[in-house]
């Protein structure tokens, strides 16, 4: 009976040690997963889904500025009011959403230039380029919590399609 008791104690100690190692590894795995998702808050249905940054040049027409945009997507099923949500770049330029309801499973493009806001497109009414070929877009909720970030280094260029 002592061999059986010793075996049970060994198995219990082995299982307890395995549980401790597994618990210690969880935060690192979760952190790595968040990093792979481009710093996206794991609970947010509102994300940056696409970016079209500007090209270097002197064309400051609304048409040229409106070819530059950041697309925000609601991946959830329920609509969300984006009032107070912000988009910022590395230089600190900021766009704050007004009273804008983004339906579930839909997107809105935030254009740099001027135009008439619709359900699919809103405009910052700026007269100069915001998104450079090496930049970072950060999306925050109305409390200032970072929901998503997207960085690019001149390698990615999306075209209006």
C-alpha positions in Angstrom: 0.0 0.0 0.0 2.9 2.4 0.6 4.0 2.0 -3.1 0.5 2.9 -4.2 0.5 6.0 -1.8 3.9 7.1 -3.1 2.7 6.7 -6.7 -0.4 8.8 -6.1 1.6 11.5 -4.4 4.1 11.5 -7.3 1.2 11.8 -9.9 -0.5 14.6 -7.8 2.8 16.5 -7.6 3.4 16.0 -11.3 -0.1 17.2 -12.2 0.2 20.3 -9.9 3.6 21.2 -11.5 2.1 20.9 -15.0 -0.8 23.1 -14.0 1.6 25.8 -12.7 3.7 25.7 -15.8 0.6 25.9 -18.0 -0.8 28.8 -16.0 2.4 30.7 -16.3 2.5 30.2 -20.1 -1.0 31.5 -20.7 -0.3 35.2 -20.4 2.6 35.0 -22.8 0.5 33.2 -25.3 -2.3 35.6 -25.0 0.1 38.5 -25.4 1.7 37.0 -28.5 -1.8 36.5 -30.0 -2.7 40.1 -29.4 0.6 41.2 -31.1 -0.2 39.0 -34.1 -3.6 40.7 -34.4 -1.8 44.1 -34.8 -2.6 45.3 -31.3 -6.3 44.9 -31.6 -8.4 44.9 -28.4 -9.6 41.3 -28.2 -13.2 42.3 -27.3 -13.7 45.1 -29.9 -16.0 44.6 -32.9 -14.9 48.0 -34.3 -11.6 47.7 -36.1 -9.4 49.3 -38.9 -10.0 47.0 -41.9 -8.1 48.8 -44.7 -6.0 51.9 -45.4 -5.3 53.8 -48.5 -2.5 56.3 -47.8 -1.6 59.3 -49.9 1.2 59.5 -52.4 3.8 62.2 -52.1 3.0 65.1 -54.4 1.6 68.6 -54.6 -1.9 67.7 -55.6 -4.1 69.0 -52.7 -7.4 68.8 -54.6 -10.3 67.3 -52.8 -10.3 64.5 -55.3 -6.7 63.6 -54.5 -7.2 64.0 -50.7 -10.3 61.8 -50.9 -8.3 59.0 -52.5 -6.6 58.8 -49.0 -8.7 57.0 -46.4 -8.9 54.7 -43.5 -11.7 52.1 -43.4 -13.4 51.3 -40.1 -15.3 48.1 -39.9 -18.0 46.8 -37.5 -17.3 43.0 -37.4 -20.2 42.5 -34.9 -23.9 42.0 -35.6 -25.2 45.0 -33.7 -24.9 48.6 -34.8 -22.6 50.8 -32.8 -22.7 54.6 -32.5 -19.1 55.9 -33.1 -19.8 59.3 -31.5 -16.5 60.4 -29.8 -14.4 57.6 -31.4 -11.1 58.9 -32.9 -8.6 58.1 -35.6 -5.1 59.5 -35.2 -1.9 59.2 -37.1 1.7 59.3 -35.8 1.9 63.1 -36.0 -1.1 63.6 -33.8 -3.6 64.5 -36.5 -7.0 63.5 -35.2 -10.5 62.8 -36.6 -13.3 62.6 -34.1 -16.6 60.9 -35.2 -19.8 62.8 -34.7 -23.1 61.1 -34.2 -22.5 58.2 -36.6 -24.1 54.8 -36.4 -22.2 52.0 -38.0 -24.4 49.0 -38.8 -23.3 45.5 -38.0 -21.1 43.8 -40.6 -20.4 47.0 -42.4 -17.7 49.6 -43.1 -17.2 53.3 -43.4 -14.3 55.1 -45.1 -12.9 58.1 -43.4 -11.6 60.3 -46.2 -9.0 63.1 -45.7 -10.6 65.7 -48.0 -13.9 67.4 -48.2 -17.3 65.9 -49.2 -20.8 65.0 -48.1 -21.0 62.4 -45.4 -23.0 59.3 -46.1 -23.5 55.9 -44.4 -20.4 54.5 -46.2 -18.1 57.6 -46.4 -17.3 60.4 -44.0 -14.9 63.3 -44.6 -12.3 65.0 -42.4 -12.6 68.3 -44.3 -8.8 68.7 -44.4 -6.7 70.6 -47.0 -3.5 68.5 -46.6 -2.5 64.9 -46.7 -2.6 63.0 -43.4 -1.7 59.4 -44.0 2.0 59.0 -45.2 3.6 56.0 -46.8 5.1 55.2 -43.4 2.5 55.8 -40.7 0.3 54.3 -38.1 -3.5 54.7 -37.7 -4.9 54.3 -34.2 -8.6 53.8 -33.5 -9.8 54.7 -30.0 -13.3 54.5 -28.5 -15.1 57.4 -26.9 -13.2 56.7 -23.6 -9.8 56.8 -25.2 -9.2 53.1 -25.1 -7.2 51.8 -28.1 -9.4 49.5 -30.1 -7.0 48.8 -33.0 -3.8 50.0 -34.7 -2.5 49.5 -38.2 1.0 50.4 -39.3 2.6 50.3 -42.7 6.0 51.0 -44.1 5.5 51.9 -47.7 4.9 48.3 -48.8 1.2 48.2 -48.7 -0.9 50.4 -51.1 -4.6 49.8 -51.5 -6.4 51.1 -54.5 -10.0 52.3 -54.6 -11.9 49.6 -56.2 
